Amino acid sequence: MSDPLPDSALDRIFRTARSFNHYTDRPVGEDQLHAIWELMKWGPTSANQLPARLVWCVSDEAKAKLAAACSDTNQAKVRAAPVSVIIGMDVDFHETLPELFPHVDAKAWFDGNTELRTASAARNSTLQGAYFIIAARALGLDTGPMSGFDQGAVDKAFFADQPSVRSNFISTLGYGDPATLHERLPRPGFGRFNTIA
């Protein structure tokens, strides 16, 4: 893995990619949702925890249910997007570690320590949410990640039968409408937010 990706790939994933609030009418198929997962699942998490639990809201009913738990500014975005995704996190992720990280008894690291599991689930499911965005962009799709929602209401509506799962953030997904974009916001150079020690 020594050769860098070409500029066209780096542009699509990072430099020219944008977050979208509005999408075209072009549909997103279930096969594309599977393809996103099949890429993002390979992104590294600590001890291969994979705590993210995704709910892909495709039906109008599911999107309306999610929108009802969103802030006023996000409700229309969630309803209108081809797909809206809940990136959740399973605080009991450690139960799958014997399968996902079998060469060490990693489950024992987390047994009886809810505080540690919650912090680790939040950190690593956020990582997986970033992999979701990168995978979607790599496959030619656009996203609109957001955090303006009532976490308790989302958890009650979508994870009531999974008490160890909590929502982390949500995102829309589709083919972004470039006509609706605002001017790109600035990003600082290396020297401002970085320190080499």
N, C-alpha and C positions, 0 to 999 in steps of 0.2 A: 504494500500500500504506500509506495513512495512517490507516485506521480500525482501532482495536484489535479483537481478537476478543471476542465476548461472554463474560461470566463463565462461562457453562456450558461453553464450549470450553476456557477456561483451567483450569477445575476439572478437567475430564476429563484434560487433558494433564499438569497439574502439581499443583494444590492438593489435590485429593481422590484423585488416582491413587495406587496403592500397588504395591509389589513383592510378588509372590505366590510362596508355596512350594507351594500346593495349588490344584488346579483342579477345576471341575465336569466332568461327562462330556460336555459339549457339544463336538462335534468342530470342528476347524479345517480348512477345505478348502484345497486347493492354490491355488485362485483367490485366497484371502486372503493367501497367502504372496507371490504375484505382486503383489497390491495394495500390500502393505507395501513391497516393493522399488520399485514405481513411484512411491511417495512419497519414500522415503528417498534415492533416487538423486539427487534434486534438492538435497539439503543441500550447502552449500559445503564443498569441500576445497581445500587449497592447490594452485593451478595445475590444478584439476580432476583431481587424481591418482586419486581413487577406488580406493585400494589394498585396500579390504575385499573379502574373498572369503567368502561365506556358505555353510555347509552346513546344510540344514534336515533334521534327523533326525526323520523321520515314522514310519518302521517301528519295530517293537519291536526288531528286530535292530540297527538303527543306534543307537537310544537305549541299548541294552544295551552296545554297543561304547563309546559315549561315557561311560556311567556307570562302566564299568570303569576309566576314567582319572581319575575324580573322587574327591574326598575322601569319607570315610564319610558325612558329613552331607549331601552333595549327590547321592549315588548314587540314592537313592529319588526325589528331586525330578525328576531327569532321566528316570528310567524312567517315572514316573507322568504326566508332563506330556503333553498332546496333541502338542506339538512341542517339541523342544529344538534350539537353534540355536548353531552355532559361528561366531563372528565372527572370521575369520582376516584376515591381512594379507599381501599379496604384496610382498616386498622388491624384486622386479623390476617394480614398477608402471610404472616409467619407459618400459618398452617400448611401452606403449599411449599415451603422451603425444602422439606425432605424430597420432594419431586424436582424442584427447580434448582436446588443447590445441594445435591446429594452427597458430595464428598466430605462434608463437615456437618456436624449437628448444629446448623445455624438456627434452627427453631429454638433451641435452648437459650440462645442469646436474648430472645424476646419474650419467652414465656413469663407470665406474671408481671410484665413491665409495660403497662398500657401507655405511659407517658413516652417511653422510648419508641414504641411502635407507632404512636400518633405522629411524632416528629419525623420519623423515618418515612412513614407513608406519605406525609405531606411533601417532603423533600423529593422523594423519588417519583411520586405521581406527577409532580410539577415537571420534572425532567421528562417523563413520558408524554406529558402534554406538549412540551416543546418538540419532541420527536414526531408527534402527530402533525404539528404545523409543518415541519420540515418534510415529512413524507407526503403530505397533501400537496405542497408546492412542487416537490420533485415529480409528482404524478400529474402536474398541470392544473391543479385545483387551487382555490384561494380560501382563506379562512378569515374569521373575524373574532378573535378571542376577547372575552370580556369577563368582568367580575361583578357587574352590577346586578345582583340577584339576592334573594333571601335564601340563604343556605338551608335553614331549617325547613322552609317550605318545599324546596327542591328535594331534600332528603325524604320528607314525608310523602311526597308525590311519586317519587321514583325508586326509593330504596327502603320502603316500609318493611318489605319482607327480607331485607338484608341489613340488620341493625348495625353490623360492623362497617358498613360502607357509608361514606359521607361525600358530598360533592366538594370539588376543589375549585374548578372554574368551568365556564362554558364557552363554546365557540360555534359560530356559524360556519357553513361549508358550502361551496359551490363554485361557479365560474363568475368571478367578480366583474361588475360593470365598470369599465374604466372611465366612462363618461361621468361617473358620480364622484370621482376621486378629488380630494383637495390637494393643495400643494404639499409635497412631501416634507415632513418635519425634520429638523436638523439632527444630526448625530455628531457628537464631539470626536475629535481626534484622539489618538492614543495617549498623549501626554496629560490630558485633563483628568481622566478617571482611572488611570493605571499607575502603578508603582512597581518598579523592578527592584527587588531587595537583594 
